[in-house]
Amino acid sequence: MQAAAADTSDPLGAVISLLRPQTVLSKIVSGAGDWSIRKPRYEDPAFCLLLAGSCFLTPEGVDTLELREGDFVLLPATPSFTLASDLSIRPTPVGFDPSHVSHYGVAFGPPTMRMLGGYFRFHRENSKLLVKLLPPVVHIRREEPGSTRLQRIVELIAEEADAQRSGRDLILERLVEVLLVEALRLRSAAAPREEQGLLAGLADPRLARALREIHVDVARRWTVAQLARTAAMSRAAFAERFARKVGMPPMQYLLEWRVALAKDMLRGEHPPLAEVAERIGYQSASAFSTAFTRLTGRSPGVFARSTD
């Protein structure tokens, strides 16, 4: 079954498994002199590693980041953004450029900024839910512990993306999975207090215990009270803290995770609905079908046929 890879006690690893990142495009981006560009919303994930110099990145809806040499940035769902040498310069709109190099500003002289940037894709069926559980921006400074590992992985991705060797797509898929896990676990160790999502939940030791229990045994007939006991908290305090940190109530998280697993099963070998229902914690195919349809707007059968 395709869902086997997501059957793990590690919530972060399970999320990455269902996202199934693939198809990497990478390029060098440079700038010299005074420049500012505005890119439209791209939706697919993007990452960059600043190789030299500095610049400002302002993703829509997020505070401006000052990027310095060695910094790494991951955008799980790339919004429109401004990239600039100086925030006072009016940005020039630019579109997607498939070339291997993009240069902004003056055309002569050495660049004052160089970065390695890349885009890849998540599997569409579950990306909306799973990206919702991730922060809009992951920014890892060069001086942070673990950043050197990220730099090495990005360099390997760029090297492999530019090569036309056998096994390229498989290697890229695995490298991007490793990149995501490394970046997200670094971020989860220091998630901002006001942040919501899976990383914020995992950064909270008590909520992390409950999240791991859900992923260890998703088919268990969980209640809020049982999960609260796992977290060594009262039911009310656990429910409030979970919703505030993760961004949804515990039972909603369980429902959405079950449906995400079901989608992964249904788009593969199309097992009987009763088998899918049993594996994710429903007592009957009809109960599973009702929950799936209510959440997705499509019955499991219609969904499975749409993935053929």
N, C-alpha and C positions, 0 to 999 in steps of 0.2 A: 504493500500500500504506500502511496506517496506521502501520506501523513505521518509515516513512521519517524521521519526526521524531526518533526515538531514535538514528538512525544518525549519530553525531557523535563527534568526538574528545574532547569535553568530557563526562567521566563524570557530573558534577553535572547538566548540562543534559539528558543522556540519561535520568537517573533521574526528573527532574521531568516530562519528556515522557511517560514511561510511567505516572506517577501520575495524570495528567490531572485536576488539581484543578478542582472546579466547585461550584456551588450555595453561595453565601455568605449567611450570616445574621449580621447585626451589630447591636450594641445598646450603649447607654450603661449602665455599672454604676457606682453611687456608694455611698458609705458615710458615716455621720456618728456621732460618739460612739464607744462601744465596741461592737464587733460581730465575729462570727466565723461563717462558714458552711462547710458541707461538701457538695461536689457529688459525685455518683456518677460512675463511669467512663463516658465518652462514646464513646471509641474513635476517632471521626472527629477530624481535626486542629482545633486551636483556636489563636487568637492574641489578644494584647491589647497595647494601647499605653496607658501610664499618662499621663493628661492633666493631672492635678493631685494633689498630696498624696503619700501613701505608704501601703503596706500590705505584708503578708507573704503569700507564696504557697508552699504546701507540697504539691507533687504527690506521690502515693504512690510510694515507692521512691526519692525524690530529696531532697536536702538543701533546707531552707527557703531561699527567695530573698526578700530585702528589696527591694521594687520602689519606685523613686522616679520622680518626674515625668520623662517623656521616655523611660523604659525600655520596651523591646519584648520580648515573650516569645512564642515559638512552641512548641507541643506537637504534634509530628507524629502522635502517637496519644494522645489526651487520657485520662490516668488519672483516678481519683478524686483530688480535691484539696481542700485547705482554703485559704480566702481570709480574712484577718483583719486587724483593726486592731491586735490584741494577741495574741500567741501563748499567753498564759495563760488566755484566755477559751475556755470549752468551746464547740465549734462546733455550730451548729444545722443539721441536715440539710435541704437544699433540693433540689428537682427541677429539671428543665428548664423554663425560663420563656420562652415564645415572644414575650413583649411586647418593645417597643422600649427599655424602661427597667427596670432593676432597682435597688432601693435597699435598703440594709441599715443597721440601727442606728436611731437616733432619727429620727423623721419630720419634725421641725421644725429650723429653722436651716440654714445653708449646709452642703453636704457637705464633708467633710475629705479625701475621696478620690473621684476620677472617673477612669474608664478607658473606653476604647473596646474592646470585645471582639467576637470573631467566631468562627464555626465554618464549615468547608467540608468537602467530601468528596473522597477519593481514589478512583480506580477500584479496585474490590474485588479483581480478579483478581491484581494484582501488588502490592497495598499491603502485604501481610504481609512479603514479602521486602524490599521497598524501604524500608519504615519501619524494618526491622531494621538497615539500613545507616545510618540517621540517628540522631543523639543524641536521648535522651528529652526534653530541654529545650534550647531555644536562647534564651539570655538576652543581649540586646544593651543595654548601658548607653548612656544619652544622650550621655555624653562620648566614646564610642568613635567612631573615624573611620567614616563611612558611615551612622551612625544617623539623620541628618537625612533621607537618601534614603528610609529605611524609613518614617519618620513620614509623609512625603508620600504614599507608596504606600498606607499604611493609611488615610489621610484620603480618598484617591480611591476606595478600595474601599468605605468607609462611605457616601460620597456616591452612588456608583453603586448600591449595594445598596438604598438607600432610594428610589431613583428608579424609575419605571415607564416607561422610555424604550425605544425600539426598539434592538435590539442589546445590551441589558443583559447577558444571560447570556454572550455572547461576550466582551464587554469585561471582565466580572468574571473569567472564566476566564483571560484573558491577564494581568490585574492580579495575580491570585493566583499565577500562574506566576512573574511578576517578583518578587513579594514573597518567595516561597520561595527563588529563586535568590539574591536579595540577602542574605537572612538567613543562608542556609547558606554562602555564600561568605565572608561576614564571620566566621562561626563557624569555618570551616575554616582561616582565616588564623591563628587563635589557639586551635586545638583543644587541650584539656587533655592533658597527657602520658598520663594513664591512660585516656583515652577510646578506645573502639573504634568502628569503622564506616568508612564511605566518607570522611567528613570528616577523620578521623584519618589515613587513608591518603593523602588528597590533601595534607594538611599536611606529609607526609614527602616531600621532593623526589625521592628515589630511587623510592619506591613509586608516587608520582604519575606518573612516567614509564611504569612498567609498566602502571598502570591505564589511562592514556591509550592505550597501544598496544593493549590488549585492546579498547577501545571503538572505536578506529580500524579494526581489522580483526578483528572477532569470529569470522569464519569461518576464520581461519588455524589451522592445526593446532599450537596452542601447546603447549609443554612448560614445566615449571618452570625448566629450564635456560635456555631461550630468554628467558623473562621475567626471570630473574636477570641475564642478560647485558644486557638493556635497562636494568636498574636499576644496572648496574656493581657487582654483588655476587656473592658465591659462592652456589651453589645452596642450600646449607644455611642460610646466614645470611639469604638472601632469603625462603625458605619460612617460617622462624621469625618473622621480622619482619613479614611480610605477615599471617600468622595472628594474631599478637599485636595488630597495629594495626587491621586490617580486621575481625577477628572470625571469620574462616574461612580455610581454606587457599586458595592461588591457584587450584587446579583446581576447587574447590567454587564459588568466586566466578564463574569462567568458566562453569561448568555452570548455575548459577542465573541468571546474566545471559542466557545463550543461551535458556533456557526462558522467561524473562520476555519476551524479544523474540518468541519463537515464540507465546506466548499472545496477544500484541498482534496478530500476523499472523492467527492462527486466528480471532479474534473479529471480524475485519473481513470480507475478501472470500473467506475460506476457500480459499486457494490449495492446489494439490496438495502432499501431504506431502513429496514429493521436492524440490519447489522450496523449501519451508521449511527442510528439512534442509540443502540446499546453501547457503542464505543464512546459516545460523548455524554452519556448520562440521562437519556430519556427512556422511559419505561415502554414506550410504544412508538411505532412509525408515525402514527397519527399525531401524537403529542409533539414529536420532533418536527413534523411537517408544518404544524400550526405555528410553532415558535420560529422556524426558519422563514416562513412566508411573512409573518408579522414583521420580522426584522429587515428582510431584504426586498419585500414586495413581489417576490417570485417563489413559486413552489420549488421544492428540491428537484422534482422531475424536469420542470422547465429550465431550471438553472443547469442541470446536467446536460440537457440537450443543446443548450446554447454554447457549451464549451467543446462540443464535438468538432 
